[in-house]
Amino acid sequence: MFKKDQLSVFDWIGYYLLMAIPLVNIIVLILIMFGSESNPTLKSMLWSQVLMSVLVILFVVFVLSLTMTDLFSVIEEIWNNITNNF
């Protein structure tokens, strides 16, 4: 399906439908990315999606790590206020 030189609109729709199915999307991603006969445009798009996913995950982990330390200090302060009052 994705071995053609030129992908049609229905090929792209099929690709997006396959990528919407959990676990199937990972298998399709690996097959297309590492297949020797896959469409080069589709391969490039998949590599960009993987790169963007990694960057977003790293950004979320970074932001959560910053907010979690503040959250833990606020929870600790509340806990200390509660235990000191009893």
PyMOL Python script that loads the backbone (N, CA, C, O; Angstrom):
from pymol import cmd

cmd.read_pdbstr("""\
ATOM      1  N   MET A   1       0.820  -1.200   0.000  1.00  0.00           N
ATOM      2  CA  MET A   1       0.000   0.000   0.000  1.00  0.00           C
ATOM      3  C   MET A   1       0.863   1.263   0.000  1.00  0.00           C
ATOM      4  O   MET A   1       0.558   2.220  -0.712  1.00  0.00           O
ATOM      5  N   PHE A   2       1.926   1.272   0.786  1.00  0.00           N
ATOM      6  CA  PHE A   2       2.758   2.470   0.908  1.00  0.00           C
ATOM      7  C   PHE A   2       4.066   2.336   0.129  1.00  0.00           C
ATOM      8  O   PHE A   2       5.046   3.011   0.444  1.00  0.00           O
ATOM      9  N   LYS A   3       4.088   1.465  -0.889  1.00  0.00           N
ATOM     10  CA  LYS A   3       5.293   1.266  -1.683  1.00  0.00           C
ATOM     11  C   LYS A   3       5.262   2.051  -2.991  1.00  0.00           C
ATOM     12  O   LYS A   3       6.226   2.011  -3.756  1.00  0.00           O
ATOM     13  N   LYS A   4       4.175   2.758  -3.255  1.00  0.00           N
ATOM     14  CA  LYS A   4       4.040   3.512  -4.501  1.00  0.00           C
ATOM     15  C   LYS A   4       4.946   4.737  -4.484  1.00  0.00           C
ATOM     16  O   LYS A   4       5.347   5.224  -3.427  1.00  0.00           O
ATOM     17  N   ASP A   5       5.257   5.220  -5.683  1.00  0.00           N
ATOM     18  CA  ASP A   5       6.020   6.469  -5.784  1.00  0.00           C
ATOM     19  C   ASP A   5       5.158   7.661  -5.407  1.00  0.00           C
ATOM     20  O   ASP A   5       5.623   8.601  -4.763  1.00  0.00           O
ATOM     21  N   GLN A   6       3.907   7.613  -5.811  1.00  0.00           N
ATOM     22  CA  GLN A   6       2.977   8.716  -5.551  1.00  0.00           C
ATOM     23  C   GLN A   6       1.819   8.177  -4.721  1.00  0.00           C
ATOM     24  O   GLN A   6       1.141   7.244  -5.149  1.00  0.00           O
ATOM     25  N   LEU A   7       1.580   8.749  -3.538  1.00  0.00           N
ATOM     26  CA  LEU A   7       0.482   8.310  -2.685  1.00  0.00           C
ATOM     27  C   LEU A   7      -0.767   9.123  -3.013  1.00  0.00           C
ATOM     28  O   LEU A   7      -0.704  10.341  -3.180  1.00  0.00           O
ATOM     29  N   SER A   8      -1.897   8.432  -3.101  1.00  0.00           N
ATOM     30  CA  SER A   8      -3.157   9.125  -3.373  1.00  0.00           C
ATOM     31  C   SER A   8      -3.772   9.610  -2.069  1.00  0.00           C
ATOM     32  O   SER A   8      -3.261   9.332  -0.984  1.00  0.00           O
ATOM     33  N   VAL A   9      -4.855  10.324  -2.187  1.00  0.00           N
ATOM     34  CA  VAL A   9      -5.574  10.809  -1.008  1.00  0.00           C
ATOM     35  C   VAL A   9      -6.069   9.634  -0.176  1.00  0.00           C
ATOM     36  O   VAL A   9      -6.013   9.674   1.053  1.00  0.00           O
ATOM     37  N   PHE A  10      -6.550   8.598  -0.832  1.00  0.00           N
ATOM     38  CA  PHE A  10      -7.056   7.434  -0.103  1.00  0.00           C
ATOM     39  C   PHE A  10      -5.927   6.661   0.584  1.00  0.00           C
ATOM     40  O   PHE A  10      -6.149   6.053   1.631  1.00  0.00           O
ATOM     41  N   ASP A  11      -4.729   6.676   0.013  1.00  0.00           N
ATOM     42  CA  ASP A  11      -3.578   6.077   0.701  1.00  0.00           C
ATOM     43  C   ASP A  11      -3.282   6.821   2.000  1.00  0.00           C
ATOM     44  O   ASP A  11      -3.015   6.203   3.031  1.00  0.00           O
ATOM     45  N   TRP A  12      -3.330   8.152   1.944  1.00  0.00           N
ATOM     46  CA  TRP A  12      -3.087   8.949   3.144  1.00  0.00           C
ATOM     47  C   TRP A  12      -4.190   8.723   4.179  1.00  0.00           C
ATOM     48  O   TRP A  12      -3.910   8.651   5.375  1.00  0.00           O
ATOM     49  N   ILE A  13      -5.434   8.612   3.729  1.00  0.00           N
ATOM     50  CA  ILE A  13      -6.542   8.332   4.657  1.00  0.00           C
ATOM     51  C   ILE A  13      -6.331   6.973   5.307  1.00  0.00           C
ATOM     52  O   ILE A  13      -6.517   6.820   6.514  1.00  0.00           O
ATOM     53  N   GLY A  14      -5.942   5.979   4.500  1.00  0.00           N
ATOM     54  CA  GLY A  14      -5.663   4.653   5.052  1.00  0.00           C
ATOM     55  C   GLY A  14      -4.533   4.687   6.062  1.00  0.00           C
ATOM     56  O   GLY A  14      -4.591   4.021   7.095  1.00  0.00           O
ATOM     57  N   TYR A  15      -3.502   5.466   5.759  1.00  0.00           N
ATOM     58  CA  TYR A  15      -2.386   5.611   6.699  1.00  0.00           C
ATOM     59  C   TYR A  15      -2.876   6.195   8.019  1.00  0.00           C
ATOM     60  O   TYR A  15      -2.552   5.674   9.086  1.00  0.00           O
ATOM     61  N   TYR A  16      -3.656   7.276   7.954  1.00  0.00           N
ATOM     62  CA  TYR A  16      -4.149   7.907   9.182  1.00  0.00           C
ATOM     63  C   TYR A  16      -5.094   6.996   9.957  1.00  0.00           C
ATOM     64  O   TYR A  16      -5.092   7.012  11.188  1.00  0.00           O
ATOM     65  N   LEU A  17      -5.894   6.209   9.262  1.00  0.00           N
ATOM     66  CA  LEU A  17      -6.771   5.255   9.954  1.00  0.00           C
ATOM     67  C   LEU A  17      -5.948   4.172  10.658  1.00  0.00           C
ATOM     68  O   LEU A  17      -6.258   3.794  11.788  1.00  0.00           O
ATOM     69  N   LEU A  18      -4.905   3.673   9.997  1.00  0.00           N
ATOM     70  CA  LEU A  18      -4.038   2.674  10.635  1.00  0.00           C
ATOM     71  C   LEU A  18      -3.321   3.252  11.851  1.00  0.00           C
ATOM     72  O   LEU A  18      -3.140   2.559  12.852  1.00  0.00           O
ATOM     73  N   MET A  19      -2.916   4.507  11.770  1.00  0.00           N
ATOM     74  CA  MET A  19      -2.201   5.123  12.880  1.00  0.00           C
ATOM     75  C   MET A  19      -3.125   5.452  14.045  1.00  0.00           C
ATOM     76  O   MET A  19      -2.645   5.770  15.133  1.00  0.00           O
ATOM     77  N   ALA A  20      -4.436   5.386  13.846  1.00  0.00           N
ATOM     78  CA  ALA A  20      -5.382   5.660  14.923  1.00  0.00           C
ATOM     79  C   ALA A  20      -5.667   4.422  15.772  1.00  0.00           C
ATOM     80  O   ALA A  20      -6.256   4.537  16.846  1.00  0.00           O
ATOM     81  N   ILE A  21      -5.262   3.252  15.311  1.00  0.00           N
ATOM     82  CA  ILE A  21      -5.514   2.006  16.035  1.00  0.00           C
ATOM     83  C   ILE A  21      -4.339   1.724  16.971  1.00  0.00           C
ATOM     84  O   ILE A  21      -3.204   1.591  16.512  1.00  0.00           O
ATOM     85  N   PRO A  22      -4.597   1.631  18.284  1.00  0.00           N
ATOM     86  CA  PRO A  22      -3.501   1.366  19.226  1.00  0.00           C
ATOM     87  C   PRO A  22      -2.798   0.039  18.922  1.00  0.00           C
ATOM     88  O   PRO A  22      -3.430  -0.926  18.492  1.00  0.00           O
ATOM     89  N   LEU A  23      -1.517   0.008  19.145  1.00  0.00           N
ATOM     90  CA  LEU A  23      -0.601  -1.107  18.916  1.00  0.00           C
ATOM     91  C   LEU A  23      -0.383  -1.390  17.430  1.00  0.00           C
ATOM     92  O   LEU A  23       0.739  -1.688  17.021  1.00  0.00           O
ATOM     93  N   VAL A  24      -1.423  -1.301  16.629  1.00  0.00           N
ATOM     94  CA  VAL A  24      -1.250  -1.464  15.185  1.00  0.00           C
ATOM     95  C   VAL A  24      -0.397  -0.315  14.661  1.00  0.00           C
ATOM     96  O   VAL A  24       0.437  -0.505  13.775  1.00  0.00           O
ATOM     97  N   ASN A  25      -0.610   0.883  15.216  1.00  0.00           N
ATOM     98  CA  ASN A  25       0.147   2.049  14.751  1.00  0.00           C
ATOM     99  C   ASN A  25       1.647   1.874  14.970  1.00  0.00           C
ATOM    100  O   ASN A  25       2.442   2.310  14.138  1.00  0.00           O
ATOM    101  N   ILE A  26       2.041   1.256  16.051  1.00  0.00           N
ATOM    102  CA  ILE A  26       3.469   1.046  16.317  1.00  0.00           C
ATOM    103  C   ILE A  26       4.055   0.065  15.307  1.00  0.00           C
ATOM    104  O   ILE A  26       5.165   0.263  14.813  1.00  0.00           O
ATOM    105  N   ILE A  27       3.307  -0.991  15.005  1.00  0.00           N
ATOM    106  CA  ILE A  27       3.777  -1.984  14.037  1.00  0.00           C
ATOM    107  C   ILE A  27       3.887  -1.354  12.652  1.00  0.00           C
ATOM    108  O   ILE A  27       4.882  -1.550  11.953  1.00  0.00           O
ATOM    109  N   VAL A  28       2.862  -0.597  12.256  1.00  0.00           N
ATOM    110  CA  VAL A  28       2.880   0.066  10.949  1.00  0.00           C
ATOM    111  C   VAL A  28       4.030   1.071  10.886  1.00  0.00           C
ATOM    112  O   VAL A  28       4.737   1.156   9.882  1.00  0.00           O
ATOM    113  N   LEU A  29       4.209   1.821  11.957  1.00  0.00           N
ATOM    114  CA  LEU A  29       5.296   2.804  12.013  1.00  0.00           C
ATOM    115  C   LEU A  29       6.647   2.139  11.795  1.00  0.00           C
ATOM    116  O   LEU A  29       7.452   2.618  10.997  1.00  0.00           O
ATOM    117  N   ILE A  30       6.899   1.052  12.490  1.00  0.00           N
ATOM    118  CA  ILE A  30       8.175   0.345  12.367  1.00  0.00           C
ATOM    119  C   ILE A  30       8.346  -0.249  10.974  1.00  0.00           C
ATOM    120  O   ILE A  30       9.427  -0.170  10.389  1.00  0.00           O
ATOM    121  N   LEU A  31       7.272  -0.849  10.438  1.00  0.00           N
ATOM    122  CA  LEU A  31       7.361  -1.454   9.111  1.00  0.00           C
ATOM    123  C   LEU A  31       7.653  -0.412   8.039  1.00  0.00           C
ATOM    124  O   LEU A  31       8.460  -0.655   7.142  1.00  0.00           O
ATOM    125  N   ILE A  32       7.006   0.738   8.127  1.00  0.00           N
ATOM    126  CA  ILE A  32       7.220   1.763   7.108  1.00  0.00           C
ATOM    127  C   ILE A  32       8.584   2.436   7.290  1.00  0.00           C
ATOM    128  O   ILE A  32       9.298   2.667   6.314  1.00  0.00           O
ATOM    129  N   MET A  33       8.942   2.748   8.529  1.00  0.00           N
ATOM    130  CA  MET A  33      10.194   3.466   8.759  1.00  0.00           C
ATOM    131  C   MET A  33      11.416   2.644   8.375  1.00  0.00           C
ATOM    132  O   MET A  33      12.391   3.192   7.860  1.00  0.00           O
ATOM    133  N   PHE A  34      11.379   1.349   8.616  1.00  0.00           N
ATOM    134  CA  PHE A  34      12.550   0.525   8.365  1.00  0.00           C
ATOM    135  C   PHE A  34      12.410  -0.357   7.129  1.00  0.00           C
ATOM    136  O   PHE A  34      13.305  -1.149   6.833  1.00  0.00           O
ATOM    137  N   GLY A  35      11.295  -0.230   6.402  1.00  0.00           N
ATOM    138  CA  GLY A  35      11.119  -0.980   5.164  1.00  0.00           C
ATOM    139  C   GLY A  35      11.928  -0.341   4.040  1.00  0.00           C
ATOM    140  O   GLY A  35      11.969   0.883   3.911  1.00  0.00           O
ATOM    141  N   SER A  36      12.554  -1.161   3.248  1.00  0.00           N
ATOM    142  CA  SER A  36      13.419  -0.627   2.189  1.00  0.00           C
ATOM    143  C   SER A  36      12.621  -0.117   0.995  1.00  0.00           C
ATOM    144  O   SER A  36      13.120   0.714   0.236  1.00  0.00           O
ATOM    145  N   GLU A  37      11.392  -0.598   0.813  1.00  0.00           N
ATOM    146  CA  GLU A  37      10.614  -0.217  -0.358  1.00  0.00           C
ATOM    147  C   GLU A  37       9.527   0.814  -0.047  1.00  0.00           C
ATOM    148  O   GLU A  37       8.717   1.128  -0.919  1.00  0.00           O
ATOM    149  N   SER A  38       9.495   1.341   1.165  1.00  0.00           N
ATOM    150  CA  SER A  38       8.453   2.299   1.541  1.00  0.00           C
ATOM    151  C   SER A  38       8.676   3.638   0.855  1.00  0.00           C
ATOM    152  O   SER A  38       9.792   3.973   0.457  1.00  0.00           O
ATOM    153  N   ASN A  39       7.607   4.386   0.727  1.00  0.00           N
ATOM    154  CA  ASN A  39       7.647   5.705   0.092  1.00  0.00           C
ATOM    155  C   ASN A  39       8.556   6.641   0.887  1.00  0.00           C
ATOM    156  O   ASN A  39       8.389   6.758   2.101  1.00  0.00           O
ATOM    157  N   PRO A  40       9.513   7.310   0.237  1.00  0.00           N
ATOM    158  CA  PRO A  40      10.437   8.192   0.961  1.00  0.00           C
ATOM    159  C   PRO A  40       9.753   9.383   1.626  1.00  0.00           C
ATOM    160  O   PRO A  40      10.181   9.829   2.691  1.00  0.00           O
ATOM    161  N   THR A  41       8.702   9.895   1.008  1.00  0.00           N
ATOM    162  CA  THR A  41       7.974  11.013   1.613  1.00  0.00           C
ATOM    163  C   THR A  41       7.300  10.575   2.901  1.00  0.00           C
ATOM    164  O   THR A  41       7.332  11.293   3.901  1.00  0.00           O
ATOM    165  N   LEU A  42       6.691   9.403   2.877  1.00  0.00           N
ATOM    166  CA  LEU A  42       6.032   8.872   4.070  1.00  0.00           C
ATOM    167  C   LEU A  42       7.054   8.575   5.163  1.00  0.00           C
ATOM    168  O   LEU A  42       6.800   8.828   6.341  1.00  0.00           O
ATOM    169  N   LYS A  43       8.217   8.033   4.770  1.00  0.00           N
ATOM    170  CA  LYS A  43       9.279   7.775   5.753  1.00  0.00           C
ATOM    171  C   LYS A  43       9.730   9.067   6.428  1.00  0.00           C
ATOM    172  O   LYS A  43       9.905   9.108   7.645  1.00  0.00           O
ATOM    173  N   SER A  44       9.914  10.111   5.643  1.00  0.00           N
ATOM    174  CA  SER A  44      10.347  11.393   6.205  1.00  0.00           C
ATOM    175  C   SER A  44       9.298  11.958   7.150  1.00  0.00           C
ATOM    176  O   SER A  44       9.631  12.504   8.201  1.00  0.00           O
ATOM    177  N   MET A  45       8.030  11.826   6.775  1.00  0.00           N
ATOM    178  CA  MET A  45       6.969  12.320   7.641  1.00  0.00           C
ATOM    179  C   MET A  45       6.934  11.530   8.957  1.00  0.00           C
ATOM    180  O   MET A  45       6.735  12.109  10.025  1.00  0.00           O
ATOM    181  N   LEU A  46       7.126  10.220   8.878  1.00  0.00           N
ATOM    182  CA  LEU A  46       7.134   9.410  10.100  1.00  0.00           C
ATOM    183  C   LEU A  46       8.304   9.763  11.005  1.00  0.00           C
ATOM    184  O   LEU A  46       8.143   9.848  12.222  1.00  0.00           O
ATOM    185  N   TRP A  47       9.484   9.971  10.420  1.00  0.00           N
ATOM    186  CA  TRP A  47      10.635  10.369  11.230  1.00  0.00           C
ATOM    187  C   TRP A  47      10.380  11.712  11.907  1.00  0.00           C
ATOM    188  O   TRP A  47      10.773  11.916  13.056  1.00  0.00           O
ATOM    189  N   SER A  48       9.718  12.634  11.194  1.00  0.00           N
ATOM    190  CA  SER A  48       9.411  13.931  11.809  1.00  0.00           C
ATOM    191  C   SER A  48       8.399  13.762  12.926  1.00  0.00           C
ATOM    192  O   SER A  48       8.495  14.445  13.945  1.00  0.00           O
ATOM    193  N   GLN A  49       7.421  12.861  12.763  1.00  0.00           N
ATOM    194  CA  GLN A  49       6.451  12.610  13.829  1.00  0.00           C
ATOM    195  C   GLN A  49       7.122  12.000  15.057  1.00  0.00           C
ATOM    196  O   GLN A  49       6.804  12.371  16.187  1.00  0.00           O
ATOM    197  N   VAL A  50       8.040  11.076  14.844  1.00  0.00           N
ATOM    198  CA  VAL A  50       8.757  10.464  15.970  1.00  0.00           C
ATOM    199  C   VAL A  50       9.592  11.520  16.684  1.00  0.00           C
ATOM    200  O   VAL A  50       9.600  11.578  17.914  1.00  0.00           O
ATOM    201  N   LEU A  51      10.290  12.347  15.928  1.00  0.00           N
ATOM    202  CA  LEU A  51      11.107  13.398  16.527  1.00  0.00           C
ATOM    203  C   LEU A  51      10.249  14.377  17.330  1.00  0.00           C
ATOM    204  O   LEU A  51      10.606  14.742  18.450  1.00  0.00           O
ATOM    205  N   MET A  52       9.131  14.796  16.764  1.00  0.00           N
ATOM    206  CA  MET A  52       8.247  15.720  17.476  1.00  0.00           C
ATOM    207  C   MET A  52       7.660  15.070  18.724  1.00  0.00           C
ATOM    208  O   MET A  52       7.510  15.736  19.748  1.00  0.00           O
ATOM    209  N   SER A  53       7.328  13.792  18.659  1.00  0.00           N
ATOM    210  CA  SER A  53       6.797  13.083  19.826  1.00  0.00           C
ATOM    211  C   SER A  53       7.838  13.032  20.947  1.00  0.00           C
ATOM    212  O   SER A  53       7.514  13.259  22.113  1.00  0.00           O
ATOM    213  N   VAL A  54       9.077  12.735  20.589  1.00  0.00           N
ATOM    214  CA  VAL A  54      10.150  12.691  21.588  1.00  0.00           C
ATOM    215  C   VAL A  54      10.352  14.073  22.211  1.00  0.00           C
ATOM    216  O   VAL A  54      10.506  14.188  23.427  1.00  0.00           O
ATOM    217  N   LEU A  55      10.352  15.116  21.385  1.00  0.00           N
ATOM    218  CA  LEU A  55      10.521  16.476  21.910  1.00  0.00           C
ATOM    219  C   LEU A  55       9.377  16.878  22.835  1.00  0.00           C
ATOM    220  O   LEU A  55       9.607  17.506  23.869  1.00  0.00           O
ATOM    221  N   VAL A  56       8.154  16.522  22.473  1.00  0.00           N
ATOM    222  CA  VAL A  56       7.001  16.845  23.321  1.00  0.00           C
ATOM    223  C   VAL A  56       7.085  16.086  24.638  1.00  0.00           C
ATOM    224  O   VAL A  56       6.816  16.655  25.696  1.00  0.00           O
ATOM    225  N   ILE A  57       7.455  14.814  24.587  1.00  0.00           N
ATOM    226  CA  ILE A  57       7.576  14.029  25.820  1.00  0.00           C
ATOM    227  C   ILE A  57       8.661  14.609  26.719  1.00  0.00           C
ATOM    228  O   ILE A  57       8.462  14.721  27.929  1.00  0.00           O
ATOM    229  N   LEU A  58       9.796  14.974  26.153  1.00  0.00           N
ATOM    230  CA  LEU A  58      10.860  15.587  26.947  1.00  0.00           C
ATOM    231  C   LEU A  58      10.411  16.915  27.558  1.00  0.00           C
ATOM    232  O   LEU A  58      10.720  17.205  28.714  1.00  0.00           O
ATOM    233  N   PHE A  59       9.687  17.713  26.788  1.00  0.00           N
ATOM    234  CA  PHE A  59       9.185  18.983  27.304  1.00  0.00           C
ATOM    235  C   PHE A  59       8.197  18.767  28.449  1.00  0.00           C
ATOM    236  O   PHE A  59       8.263  19.464  29.461  1.00  0.00           O
ATOM    237  N   VAL A  60       7.289  17.815  28.298  1.00  0.00           N
ATOM    238  CA  VAL A  60       6.308  17.529  29.352  1.00  0.00           C
ATOM    239  C   VAL A  60       7.008  17.031  30.610  1.00  0.00           C
ATOM    240  O   VAL A  60       6.658  17.440  31.717  1.00  0.00           O
ATOM    241  N   VAL A  61       7.995  16.150  30.447  1.00  0.00           N
ATOM    242  CA  VAL A  61       8.735  15.652  31.612  1.00  0.00           C
ATOM    243  C   VAL A  61       9.472  16.801  32.292  1.00  0.00           C
ATOM    244  O   VAL A  61       9.501  16.875  33.520  1.00  0.00           O
ATOM    245  N   PHE A  62      10.063  17.689  31.515  1.00  0.00           N
ATOM    246  CA  PHE A  62      10.771  18.833  32.080  1.00  0.00           C
ATOM    247  C   PHE A  62       9.816  19.740  32.851  1.00  0.00           C
ATOM    248  O   PHE A  62      10.115  20.131  33.980  1.00  0.00           O
ATOM    249  N   VAL A  63       8.679  20.078  32.263  1.00  0.00           N
ATOM    250  CA  VAL A  63       7.711  20.954  32.927  1.00  0.00           C
ATOM    251  C   VAL A  63       7.146  20.287  34.170  1.00  0.00           C
ATOM    252  O   VAL A  63       6.998  20.934  35.207  1.00  0.00           O
ATOM    253  N   LEU A  64       6.829  18.998  34.080  1.00  0.00           N
ATOM    254  CA  LEU A  64       6.310  18.294  35.253  1.00  0.00           C
ATOM    255  C   LEU A  64       7.344  18.210  36.366  1.00  0.00           C
ATOM    256  O   LEU A  64       6.999  18.305  37.544  1.00  0.00           O
ATOM    257  N   SER A  65       8.601  18.033  36.003  1.00  0.00           N
ATOM    258  CA  SER A  65       9.633  17.960  37.045  1.00  0.00           C
ATOM    259  C   SER A  65       9.765  19.300  37.761  1.00  0.00           C
ATOM    260  O   SER A  65      10.018  19.341  38.965  1.00  0.00           O
ATOM    261  N   LEU A  66       9.595  20.395  37.023  1.00  0.00           N
ATOM    262  CA  LEU A  66       9.650  21.711  37.670  1.00  0.00           C
ATOM    263  C   LEU A  66       8.446  21.946  38.573  1.00  0.00           C
ATOM    264  O   LEU A  66       8.590  22.461  39.682  1.00  0.00           O
ATOM    265  N   THR A  67       7.274  21.574  38.109  1.00  0.00           N
ATOM    266  CA  THR A  67       6.066  21.831  38.902  1.00  0.00           C
ATOM    267  C   THR A  67       5.927  20.853  40.054  1.00  0.00           C
ATOM    268  O   THR A  67       5.370  21.205  41.094  1.00  0.00           O
ATOM    269  N   MET A  68       6.422  19.626  39.892  1.00  0.00           N
ATOM    270  CA  MET A  68       6.281  18.638  40.962  1.00  0.00           C
ATOM    271  C   MET A  68       7.101  19.026  42.189  1.00  0.00           C
ATOM    272  O   MET A  68       6.659  18.787  43.313  1.00  0.00           O
ATOM    273  N   THR A  69       8.258  19.606  42.010  1.00  0.00           N
ATOM    274  CA  THR A  69       9.043  20.018  43.175  1.00  0.00           C
ATOM    275  C   THR A  69       8.322  21.126  43.932  1.00  0.00           C
ATOM    276  O   THR A  69       8.315  21.135  45.163  1.00  0.00           O
ATOM    277  N   ASP A  70       7.716  22.059  43.206  1.00  0.00           N
ATOM    278  CA  ASP A  70       6.936  23.099  43.870  1.00  0.00           C
ATOM    279  C   ASP A  70       5.714  22.511  44.552  1.00  0.00           C
ATOM    280  O   ASP A  70       5.356  22.916  45.658  1.00  0.00           O
ATOM    281  N   LEU A  71       5.080  21.562  43.895  1.00  0.00           N
ATOM    282  CA  LEU A  71       3.895  20.936  44.473  1.00  0.00           C
ATOM    283  C   LEU A  71       4.244  20.175  45.745  1.00  0.00           C
ATOM    284  O   LEU A  71       3.511  20.249  46.731  1.00  0.00           O
ATOM    285  N   PHE A  72       5.352  19.448  45.733  1.00  0.00           N
ATOM    286  CA  PHE A  72       5.753  18.711  46.924  1.00  0.00           C
ATOM    287  C   PHE A  72       6.078  19.644  48.081  1.00  0.00           C
ATOM    288  O   PHE A  72       5.779  19.324  49.231  1.00  0.00           O
ATOM    289  N   SER A  73       6.682  20.786  47.800  1.00  0.00           N
ATOM    290  CA  SER A  73       6.987  21.723  48.878  1.00  0.00           C
ATOM    291  C   SER A  73       5.705  22.324  49.450  1.00  0.00           C
ATOM    292  O   SER A  73       5.619  22.546  50.657  1.00  0.00           O
ATOM    293  N   VAL A  74       4.716  22.587  48.612  1.00  0.00           N
ATOM    294  CA  VAL A  74       3.431  23.107  49.100  1.00  0.00           C
ATOM    295  C   VAL A  74       2.722  22.052  49.939  1.00  0.00           C
ATOM    296  O   VAL A  74       2.174  22.371  50.994  1.00  0.00           O
ATOM    297  N   ILE A  75       2.725  20.807  49.489  1.00  0.00           N
ATOM    298  CA  ILE A  75       2.088  19.723  50.253  1.00  0.00           C
ATOM    299  C   ILE A  75       2.805  19.526  51.581  1.00  0.00           C
ATOM    300  O   ILE A  75       2.158  19.317  52.606  1.00  0.00           O
ATOM    301  N   GLU A  76       4.124  19.591  51.576  1.00  0.00           N
ATOM    302  CA  GLU A  76       4.880  19.443  52.816  1.00  0.00           C
ATOM    303  C   GLU A  76       4.563  20.575  53.788  1.00  0.00           C
ATOM    304  O   GLU A  76       4.435  20.343  54.990  1.00  0.00           O
ATOM    305  N   GLU A  77       4.435  21.793  53.276  1.00  0.00           N
ATOM    306  CA  GLU A  77       4.098  22.927  54.135  1.00  0.00           C
ATOM    307  C   GLU A  77       2.695  22.786  54.720  1.00  0.00           C
ATOM    308  O   GLU A  77       2.482  23.080  55.896  1.00  0.00           O
ATOM    309  N   ILE A  78       1.757  22.348  53.924  1.00  0.00           N
ATOM    310  CA  ILE A  78       0.388  22.127  54.426  1.00  0.00           C
ATOM    311  C   ILE A  78       0.397  21.033  55.476  1.00  0.00           C
ATOM    312  O   ILE A  78      -0.247  21.169  56.516  1.00  0.00           O
ATOM    313  N   TRP A  79       1.122  19.941  55.216  1.00  0.00           N
ATOM    314  CA  TRP A  79       1.193  18.842  56.168  1.00  0.00           C
ATOM    315  C   TRP A  79       1.816  19.299  57.486  1.00  0.00           C
ATOM    316  O   TRP A  79       1.338  18.924  58.556  1.00  0.00           O
ATOM    317  N   ASN A  80       2.862  20.094  57.419  1.00  0.00           N
ATOM    318  CA  ASN A  80       3.496  20.599  58.628  1.00  0.00           C
ATOM    319  C   ASN A  80       2.546  21.514  59.404  1.00  0.00           C
ATOM    320  O   ASN A  80       2.517  21.468  60.633  1.00  0.00           O
ATOM    321  N   ASN A  81       1.781  22.329  58.712  1.00  0.00           N
ATOM    322  CA  ASN A  81       0.804  23.189  59.391  1.00  0.00           C
ATOM    323  C   ASN A  81      -0.284  22.376  60.062  1.00  0.00           C
ATOM    324  O   ASN A  81      -0.722  22.716  61.161  1.00  0.00           O
ATOM    325  N   ILE A  82      -0.721  21.318  59.426  1.00  0.00           N
ATOM    326  CA  ILE A  82      -1.766  20.466  60.004  1.00  0.00           C
ATOM    327  C   ILE A  82      -1.228  19.734  61.226  1.00  0.00           C
ATOM    328  O   ILE A  82      -1.897  19.687  62.258  1.00  0.00           O
ATOM    329  N   THR A  83      -0.032  19.163  61.127  1.00  0.00           N
ATOM    330  CA  THR A  83       0.504  18.387  62.241  1.00  0.00           C
ATOM    331  C   THR A  83       0.919  19.289  63.398  1.00  0.00           C
ATOM    332  O   THR A  83       0.869  18.845  64.545  1.00  0.00           O
ATOM    333  N   ASN A  84       1.319  20.514  63.157  1.00  0.00           N
ATOM    334  CA  ASN A  84       1.715  21.428  64.227  1.00  0.00           C
ATOM    335  C   ASN A  84       0.512  21.939  64.998  1.00  0.00           C
ATOM    336  O   ASN A  84       0.642  22.297  66.169  1.00  0.00           O
ATOM    337  N   ASN A  85      -0.648  21.980  64.374  1.00  0.00           N
ATOM    338  CA  ASN A  85      -1.848  22.475  65.034  1.00  0.00           C
ATOM    339  C   ASN A  85      -2.492  21.441  65.933  1.00  0.00           C
ATOM    340  O   ASN A  85      -3.335  21.789  66.760  1.00  0.00           O
ATOM    341  N   PHE A  86      -2.114  20.166  65.792  1.00  0.00           N
ATOM    342  CA  PHE A  86      -2.703  19.134  66.629  1.00  0.00           C
ATOM    343  C   PHE A  86      -1.797  18.739  67.702  1.00  0.00           C
ATOM    344  O   PHE A  86      -2.135  17.873  68.509  1.00  0.00           O
TER     345      PHE A  86
END
""", "prot")
cmd.dss("prot")
cmd.show_as("cartoon", "prot")
cmd.util.cbc("prot")
cmd.orient("prot")
